[in-house]
């Protein structure tokens, strides 16, 4: 599973299997959107207010555990590139999703 962030995705071939897993996808994004893999608005608000990444990880992993990993993998496709906001080297839930898959 590959991942990237929106600023870099703008430079990629738009015919690639780009999949936004962000709660709020930028206008003009050429790929698909999969909100089931996005953090909830409440979780985003909480982590912004507190910076409690450990709780964020715990709660987001609980969210993922309610999904059928095999079904999600089929829907994404083997060549999917998960896209979100955080730049290279920064913590982002897309890495949690990639590990889960």
Buried (B, 14 or more C-beta within 10 A) or exposed (E): BEBBBBEEBEEBEEEBBBBBBBBEBEEEBEBBBBEEBBBEEEBBEBBEEEEEEEEBBEBBBEBBEEEEEEEBBEBBEEEBBBBBBBEEEEEBBBBBBBEBB
